[in-house]
Amino acid sequence: MNLLIALVLGIVQGVFMFVPVSSTSHLVLTQTWLRGQGYELPSPDSPELILFDLVVHVGTLVSVVIVMGDGLKELWAGVRDDRSAGRLSRGGGTFAEATSTRLILLMVLSVAVTGVLGLTFQGPLTRVFGAPTLVATALVLTGAMLWWTDAMTPARSGRRLRFGWRGPGEITVTVAVLVGAAQAAALVPGISRSGATIFAALLLGMQRTMAARYSFYVAIPTILAATGVQTLQVALGEGFGDISWGAMAVGFVTAAVVGTAALWLVLRLLESARFRVFSLYVWALAATVLLTGLGVEHGT
């Protein structure tokens, strides 16, 4: 992989990591298209290219720290306050009041659920990376979730699901487990991680701002852990192939810079309930893939 291709893939990841249209599907389709144009790239389902995808995912985590850093600082400050106020002592009956600490533990639970499900179904999920038709099907599902995301309101949640908007202190273990499962489903290319987790959080009654924070905060340990596991697998396997550390660095930095602007935009659109524009986009992309064979490798 040359540096120009790494730059292009970094831009794709940066734009689509936070825009809820599945960055992985766009990476897979772009990589497959580039291979069809004669560029030398490993197969999208190869361990080294999956590792590159994860590295550029890590680059976009820098965007989370830049855009949502104040919220992370506030969460950590809350943990310190919990400690100083003695809220972490179950014997004192105050653990339930340790909102920040409890929230972090619930996020850890979500990540654990994602990890268990991801490792369990790693084989079948990896094979989807080389199947653009399956990616298109997943994009249709993503579009449906995004369309419904805009329709979720406190009134509708209360009437249909029998509870109102949840704040940080009202998130339960069940909510954390289900959001973790939604994140695991997003390991399939075409299912947007941010779209699936925000959709699940809203469906379970979480406030819009809280849903966005929860979704992007749990992405940090999830992506770091997945990258670590994939790096180990590649290192113990056939090695890193034709992907140099320089190419990975270019992809990482590009994804971080572009992702910062994309995340800022997505947060504004989520708050104003304007995700349906993304539904139309992913449905159009799915139709293009199915009708024209975009991203499908021929003769392999």
C-alpha positions, -999 to +999 in steps of 0.1 A: +000+000+000+014+034-010+010+065+010-016+081-013-039+051-009-033+053+029-043+090+027-075+082+007-085+054+031-078+077+061-101+103+047-128+077+041-125+065+077-124+101+091-155+111+073-176+080+079-165+069+114-189+094+130-213+100+102-236+070+109-233+053+076-208+026+085-171+035+080-162-002+077-185-007+047-171+023+030-135+011+036-144-023+023-161-009-008-133+016-014-106-011-010-124-035-033-129-008-059-092+002-058-082-034-062-105-036-093-087-005-107-054-024-105-040-010-073-019-034-052-039-040-020-045-071+001-080-085+001-104-066+024-108-097+045-070-102+049-056-099+085-032-071+075-059-049+058-083-055+087-055-043+110-050-012+089-088-005+092-085-008+129-055+015+130-074+043+112-103+036+136-079+044+164-070+076+146-106+087+149-106+081+186-083+112+188-113+131+174-134+119+203-109+133+228-107+166+209-144+172+205-158+155+236-128+160+259-147+183+283-173+155+289-145+130+295-129+154+320-163+159+337-168+122+340-133+117+355-139+146+379-171+129+390-152+097+398-129+117+421-158+133+437-174+099+443-143+088+461-139+119+482-176+118+492-174+081+501-200+071+476-181+040+466-189+023+499-218-001+496-218-005+533-226+032+536-256+028+512-243+055+489-229+035+460-261+041+439-253+078+442-219+074+426-233+084+392-200+089+374-183+057+387-214+037+381-216+050+345-180+040+338-187+005+351-217+002+329-196+013+299-171-014+308-199-039+309-210-028+274-175-032+261-172-067+277-205-078+260-192-065+227-159-084+232-175-117+241-199-115+211-172-103+188-148-131+196-176-157+195-186-147+160-153-134+147-151-160+119-184-154+102-181-116+106-146-116+090-160-134+059-185-106+054-156-082+047-152-097+013-189-098+004-202-064-008-237-078-014-240-086+023-226-052+030-254-037+009-280-056+029-265-044+061-266-008+048-304-011+042-308-021+079-286+008+090-308+032+070-339+019+087-323+024+122-313+060+113-348+068+100-363+057+133-337+075+153-352+109+143-387+096+154-376+088+190-390+114+214-397+113+252-434+111+245-431+082+221-406+064+244-429+068+273-460+056+255-445+026+236-417+015+260-433+027+292-404+049+304-392+084+297-357+098+288-330+083+310-303+105+325-269+092+336-282+079+370-310+060+353-290+038+330-293+001+341-273-030+336-299-042+310-294-010+290-256-014+291-258-051+280-281-042+251-260-013+239-230-036+240-249-061+219-257-034+194-221-025+192-212-061+185-237-062+157-219-033+141-189-055+136-207-065+104-196-041+076-226-020+066-240-018+102-229+016+115-214+013+150-224+048+160-258+045+143-266+011+160-255+021+195-272+055+194-304+039+180-303+013+208-296+039+235-325+061+223-348+031+219-340+022+256-349+057+267-315+074+269-314+112+264-300+123+230-268+139+244-263+110+268-268+085+240-241+102+219-217+104+248-223+068+257-218+056+221-186+074+215-171+068+249-175+030+247-159+032+213-126+041+228-118+009+248-136-012+222-115-001+193-083-001+213-089-037+224-099-049+189-067-033+175-046-049+201-061-084+194-058-080+156-022-067+159-012-098+179-030-121+155-012-106+125+022-105+142+019-142+152+006-151+117+020-142+083+031-107+093+021-072+081+025-079+044+028-049+021+014-024+045+042-003+060+042+015+093+045+047+073+012+039+055-005+032+088+008+065+103-006+085+073-039+068+076-040+073+114-032+111+112-056+117+083-085+099+100-079+119+132-080+153+114-109+146+092-128+128+119-127+158+142-148+179+117-171+149+110-178+143+147-187+180+153-212+179+125-228+146+136-234+158+171-252+189+158-274+168+135-282+143+163-293+170+186-316+185+159-330+150+150-318+152+114-303+117+109-328+108+081-306+125+055-281+096+062-308+070+058-314+083+022-276+081+016-271+046+028-302+033+009-289+049-023-255+034-017-270-001-011-290+002-043-259+013-062-240-017-049-267-042-058-275-027-092-241-019-105-218-042-086-199-014-070-171-028-050-176-064-062-144-082-072-147-101-105-126-131-115-116-140-079 
